[in-house]
Amino acid sequence: MLDVPKSLLAALLAAGCLGLAACGDDDSGGSGGSTGSGDGAAAQTVCEPDKKLEELASGKVLSKGPYGEPAVPAADIELTDEELEEIKKKNATAALVMHFGGNDWTNAQVAGAKAQFEKMGVKVIAVTQADGKADKQVSDLETVLAKKPDVILSIPIDPTATASAYKKAAAAGVKIVFLDLPAKDLKAGEDYVSVVSADNYGNGVASAHILAKALDCKGEVGAVHFADTSSYAVQQRWQAFQDTVKSDYPEMEIVESQEVNAPDFAGDSEKGASAILTKHPDTKGMWAFFDIPAEGVKQAVKTSGLKDIPIATVDLGLNVAIDIAKGEDVVGLGAQLPYDQGVTEAKLAGYALLGKEAPPYVALPPLPVEQDNVLEAWEQVYHQPPPKQLREAAGG
């Protein structure tokens, strides 16, 4: 679990690495249907989650942007050596206006952006975090604007409440790159450069395949998901999980889902999961929309006395990573790539400084994480060696 005060967990989910905005009932992006065979006999389901997970490793992005924009893969965002030299001559400055700080996701985003800005000769003159408060983020933006940065990278806590502050920055000529979602009524190519996000739909698909693998593609499953339908990224995960179970695993059934509210995601998820397990004692697996709720689900399973209930989720927090490494309740997840997201955001800022056209929505591919790759995945996600407790859990 990320080391974030409980008072900030709502902001983390509602306006940060888990994203915001309206989520449609888009059934696109699923991973294909099951196949059948037989001369007039009942169709047989082909159980091949490993094959599906290998397909996800191709780097294809399944998500769409908050306004339905097709995603451009982050790998397509490049700057040549000549372009880097041209940016260096501009002596540009940048500010990073974050929603909260002190956690692995934000730290990785900032580290990735700083590393790329250094290559571009762009000086980072401010890094702020707003404690999950929209009014403080507005104040942070005003303070940063007084420093006259050329570039701002930012993630809106509340895309409506902060919109006027971002519009003011855009009117002042600042090049804005948004993380996860834009502020309300701002237009790509006019008010901001681009939006960069994880492939949350793809990570939801990955989690479904991982749970199916643990269940041999059959059985009743329960789920906890976020009650706030305006949370775009999280709702993409939930939609993807449902779509994939329906299209690929007809012998699996989501028998019940429970809505979870902020700020006590673990506690609410424990209650919701307990209700499902009590009502459906034949439940064979559980799903949660990110790692903190997954911890609550784990506690509910423990309390229920039921055995061998695998849990799948999204986001590589330390506690679930340790669980995966030990081969315990959490069997796997789809992970975001925040460091690489920060690198991509800085590159897109470089596009703007050069006057180079940028796509409106860029996403990084999903990363399926299971026991056999959890250590490597940690390094890929955070660009740091796995912490000692994770290495020990993996037997290293």
C-alpha positions in Angstrom: 0.0 0.0 0.0 1.2 3.5 -0.7 2.3 5.4 2.4 -0.4 8.1 2.2 -2.3 9.6 5.1 -6.0 8.4 5.2 -7.1 12.0 4.8 -5.5 12.0 1.3 -6.7 8.7 0.1 -9.9 10.2 -1.4 -7.8 12.7 -3.3 -5.5 9.9 -4.5 -8.4 8.0 -6.0 -10.6 10.8 -7.1 -8.0 13.1 -8.7 -4.7 11.5 -9.1 -3.0 8.4 -10.3 -6.4 6.8 -10.5 -7.8 9.5 -12.6 -11.1 11.4 -13.0 -13.8 12.4 -15.5 -17.0 10.8 -16.9 -16.8 7.2 -17.9 -19.1 5.8 -20.6 -20.4 2.3 -21.0 -17.9 1.6 -23.7 -17.6 -2.1 -24.4 -14.7 -1.6 -26.8 -11.2 -2.7 -25.8 -12.1 -6.2 -24.6 -9.7 -9.0 -25.3 -11.7 -11.3 -27.5 -14.3 -14.0 -27.0 -14.0 -17.7 -26.1 -14.1 -20.2 -28.8 -16.1 -23.4 -29.2 -15.8 -26.7 -31.1 -17.7 -29.8 -31.8 -20.0 -31.2 -34.5 -23.3 -30.1 -33.1 -22.1 -30.8 -29.5 -22.0 -28.2 -26.8 -19.3 -25.6 -27.3 -16.2 -26.1 -25.2 -14.5 -23.1 -23.7 -10.9 -22.6 -24.4 -9.1 -21.6 -21.2 -6.0 -19.7 -22.2 -5.3 -16.7 -19.9 -1.6 -17.0 -20.4 -2.0 -16.4 -24.1 -4.2 -13.4 -23.4 -1.6 -12.0 -21.0 1.1 -12.5 -23.6 -1.0 -10.5 -26.1 -1.1 -7.6 -23.6 2.7 -7.6 -23.5 2.7 -6.4 -27.1 2.5 -2.8 -25.9 -0.9 -2.2 -27.4 -3.0 0.4 -25.5 -6.7 -0.4 -25.0 -7.8 2.8 -23.2 -9.4 5.8 -24.8 -9.1 9.4 -23.6 -11.7 11.1 -21.4 -13.3 12.5 -24.5 -13.1 9.3 -26.5 -9.8 10.2 -28.1 -7.8 7.2 -29.5 -4.6 6.6 -27.4 -1.2 7.2 -28.9 1.4 4.8 -27.3 4.0 6.6 -25.1 6.7 4.8 -27.1 5.8 6.9 -30.1 6.7 10.2 -28.3 10.3 10.9 -29.2 12.8 13.7 -29.4 15.8 13.6 -31.7 19.2 14.6 -30.6 18.8 17.7 -32.7 15.5 18.6 -31.1 17.1 18.1 -27.6 19.8 20.6 -28.5 17.3 23.1 -29.8 15.3 22.8 -26.6 18.4 23.4 -24.5 19.0 26.7 -26.3 15.7 28.0 -25.0 16.8 27.9 -21.3 13.2 27.0 -20.5 11.8 26.4 -17.0 9.1 24.0 -15.7 6.9 23.6 -12.6 5.2 20.4 -11.4 1.9 21.1 -9.7 0.8 17.8 -8.1 -2.3 16.9 -6.2 -0.5 15.3 -3.2 3.0 14.1 -2.4 4.9 11.7 -0.2 3.9 8.5 -2.0 5.5 6.1 -4.5 3.3 7.1 -7.5 3.9 10.9 -7.1 7.6 10.4 -6.3 8.0 8.3 -9.4 6.2 10.8 -11.6 8.3 13.7 -10.4 11.5 11.7 -10.7 10.8 10.6 -14.3 9.9 14.2 -15.3 13.0 15.7 -13.7 15.2 13.1 -15.3 13.9 13.9 -18.8 13.9 17.7 -18.2 17.5 17.5 -17.2 18.3 15.9 -20.6 16.4 18.7 -22.3 18.1 21.5 -20.3 14.8 22.6 -18.7 15.2 23.8 -15.2 12.5 22.7 -12.7 11.8 25.8 -10.6 8.9 24.5 -8.5 7.3 21.2 -7.3 4.1 21.6 -5.3 1.6 19.3 -3.8 -1.8 20.3 -2.6 -2.7 17.8 0.1 -5.7 16.7 -2.0 -7.3 20.1 -1.7 -8.6 21.9 -4.8 -8.3 25.4 -3.2 -4.7 24.8 -2.3 -4.0 23.6 -5.8 -5.5 26.8 -7.2 -3.2 28.8 -4.8 -0.2 26.7 -5.8 -0.9 27.5 -9.5 -1.1 31.2 -8.7 2.2 31.0 -6.8 3.9 29.1 -9.6 2.6 31.5 -12.3 4.4 34.3 -10.5 7.6 32.5 -11.2 6.7 32.6 -15.0 7.5 29.0 -16.0 7.4 28.0 -19.6 5.9 24.6 -18.8 3.6 23.2 -16.2 3.0 19.5 -15.6 -0.1 19.0 -13.4 -2.9 16.7 -12.4 -6.1 18.4 -11.4 -7.6 17.5 -8.1 -11.0 18.7 -9.2 -11.2 19.4 -12.9 -14.0 21.8 -12.5 -12.9 23.8 -9.4 -9.4 24.3 -10.7 -10.3 25.0 -14.4 -10.2 28.8 -14.1 -6.6 28.6 -12.7 -5.4 26.4 -15.5 -7.1 28.7 -18.1 -5.3 31.6 -16.6 -2.0 29.8 -17.0 -2.8 28.9 -20.6 -3.7 32.5 -21.3 -0.3 33.5 -20.0 1.3 31.3 -22.6 2.3 28.5 -20.3 2.6 25.1 -22.0 0.4 22.7 -19.9 0.7 18.9 -20.0 -1.9 17.1 -17.9 -1.5 13.9 -16.0 -4.5 11.5 -16.4 -7.2 14.1 -17.3 -7.6 17.7 -18.4 -9.3 20.5 -16.5 -12.9 21.1 -17.5 -13.5 22.9 -20.8 -9.9 23.2 -21.7 -9.1 22.1 -25.3 -6.1 20.1 -26.5 -3.9 22.0 -28.9 -5.3 25.3 -27.6 -5.3 25.4 -23.9 -3.0 22.4 -23.2 -0.6 20.2 -25.0 -1.7 16.7 -24.1 -3.0 14.3 -21.5 -0.7 11.4 -20.4 -2.2 8.4 -18.6 -1.8 4.7 -17.8 -3.8 2.3 -19.8 -6.4 1.7 -17.1 -8.6 -0.3 -19.3 -5.7 -2.5 -20.2 -4.8 -3.0 -16.6 -8.4 -4.0 -15.8 -8.1 -6.6 -18.6 -4.9 -7.9 -17.2 -6.4 -8.3 -13.7 -9.3 -10.3 -15.2 -7.0 -12.7 -17.0 -4.8 -13.2 -13.9 -7.9 -14.0 -11.8 -9.2 -16.4 -14.5 -5.8 -18.1 -14.5 -6.0 -18.7 -10.8 -9.5 -20.1 -11.2 -8.9 -22.3 -14.2 -11.4 -20.0 -16.0 -14.5 -21.0 -14.0 -16.4 -20.2 -10.9 -18.3 -17.4 -9.1 -16.4 -14.2 -8.4 -17.2 -11.1 -6.4 -15.9 -7.6 -6.8 -15.6 -4.2 -5.0 -15.5 -1.1 -7.2 -15.6 2.7 -6.6 -19.0 4.3 -6.1 -17.9 7.6 -7.7 -18.8 7.2 -11.4 -16.9 10.4 -12.2 -13.6 8.7 -11.5 -12.6 8.0 -15.1 -9.5 5.9 -14.7 -11.0 3.6 -12.0 -14.3 3.1 -13.8 -12.2 2.1 -16.9 -10.7 -0.7 -14.8 -14.1 -1.9 -13.6 -15.6 -1.8 -17.0 -12.6 -3.7 -18.4 -12.8 -6.4 -15.8 -16.5 -6.9 -16.5 -16.1 -6.9 -20.2 -13.2 -9.4 -20.1 -15.0 -11.9 -17.8 -18.1 -11.7 -20.1 -16.3 -12.1 -23.4 -13.4 -14.5 -22.5 -14.6 -16.6 -19.6 -18.2 -17.7 -19.9 -17.8 -20.2 -17.1 -16.9 -17.4 -14.7 -19.7 -15.2 -13.3 -19.6 -12.0 -11.3 -22.3 -12.9 -8.8 -22.2 -9.7 -6.9 -20.3 -6.4 -6.7 -20.2 -3.9 -3.9 -19.6 -0.2 -4.2 -16.9 1.4 -2.1 -16.6 5.0 -0.9 -13.8 7.2 0.2 -11.9 7.8 2.4 -11.7 4.4 4.1 -11.2 2.3 1.1 -9.8 -0.7 3.0 -12.5 -0.7 5.6 -15.3 -0.2 3.1 -13.9 -2.9 0.9 -13.6 -5.3 3.8 -17.3 -4.8 4.6 -18.4 -5.1 1.0 -16.4 -8.2 0.4 -17.7 -9.8 3.7 -21.2 -9.2 2.5 -20.5 -10.9 -0.8 -18.8 -13.9 0.9 -21.6 -14.3 3.4 -24.3 -14.2 0.7 -22.3 -16.3 -1.8 -20.2 -18.9 0.1 -19.4 -20.6 -3.2 -17.4 -17.6 -4.3 -14.1 -18.7 -5.8 -12.3 -15.4 -6.4 -12.4 -11.7 -5.7 -11.5 -8.5 -7.6 -10.7 -5.0 -6.3 -10.2 -1.7 -8.1 -6.8 -0.9 -6.6 -4.4 -2.2 -4.1 -5.7 -0.6 -0.9 -9.3 -2.0 -1.4 -7.6 -5.3 -2.2 -6.1 -5.3 1.3 -9.6 -4.9 2.7 -10.8 -7.8 0.6 -8.0 -9.9 1.9 -9.0 -9.2 5.5 -12.6 -10.1 4.7 -11.5 -13.5 3.2 -9.4 -14.2 6.3 -12.3 -13.4 8.6 -14.7 -15.5 6.6 -12.8 -18.6 7.1 -13.0 -19.5 3.5 -9.9 -20.9 1.9 -8.1 -20.4 -1.4 -9.9 -17.3 -2.5 -7.5 -15.6 -5.0 -7.7 -11.8 -5.3 -6.7 -9.7 -8.4 -6.4 -6.0 -8.5 -4.7 -3.0 -10.1 -1.7 -0.9 -8.9 1.6 -2.2 -7.5 1.6 -1.1 -3.9 4.2 -2.6 -1.6 1.8 -4.7 0.6 0.1 -6.4 -2.4 3.5 -6.9 -4.0 4.7 -8.8 -0.9 1.5 -10.9 -1.1 2.1 -11.7 -4.7 5.8 -12.6 -4.0 4.8 -15.0 -1.2 2.1 -16.6 -3.3 -0.6 -15.7 -0.9 -4.1 -14.2 -1.4 -3.3 -11.5 -4.0 -2.3 -13.5 -7.1 -1.5 -10.6 -9.4 -2.5 -7.3 -10.8 -2.2 -4.8 -13.7 0.4 -2.1 -12.9 0.8 1.5 -14.0 4.2 3.0 -15.0 4.4 6.3 -13.3 8.2 7.0 -13.8 7.8 6.4 -17.6 4.6 8.5 -17.5 6.7 11.4 -16.1 9.3 11.0 -18.8 6.6 11.1 -21.5 5.0 14.2 -20.0 8.3 16.0 -20.1 8.9 15.0 -23.7 5.5 16.4 -24.6 6.4 19.6 -23.0 9.4 19.6 -25.3 7.1 19.2 -28.2 5.3 22.3 -27.2 8.5 24.3 -26.7 9.5 23.3 -30.3 6.1 24.0 -31.7 5.8 20.4 -32.6 2.3 18.9 -32.9 1.3 16.6 -30.1 -1.4 14.0 -29.9 -4.2 14.9 -27.4 -4.1 11.7 -25.5 -1.1 9.4 -24.8 -1.1 6.3 -22.7 1.4 3.8 -21.4 0.8 0.0 -21.8 -0.5 -2.2 -19.1 2.0 -4.3 -17.1 0.6 -7.7 -15.8 2.3 -8.6 -12.5 2.4 -12.1 -11.1 4.7 -14.0 -8.7 7.3 -14.9 -11.4 7.9 -11.2 -12.4 7.0 -9.1 -9.3 10.6 -8.1 -8.6 11.3 -7.1 -12.2 8.0 -5.3 -12.3 8.8 -3.3 -9.3 12.0 -2.0 -11.0 10.1 -1.3 -14.2 7.4 0.6 -12.4 9.5 2.7 -10.0 13.0 2.5 -11.6 14.4 1.6 -8.2 15.5 -1.7 -6.8 12.8 -3.7 -4.9 12.8 -2.8 -1.2 14.3 -5.3 1.3 10.9 -6.6 2.5 9.8 -7.4 -1.0 13.1 -9.2 -1.9 12.8 -11.2 1.3 9.2 -12.1 0.5 10.4 -13.4 -2.9 13.0 -15.5 -1.2 15.9 -13.2 -2.3 
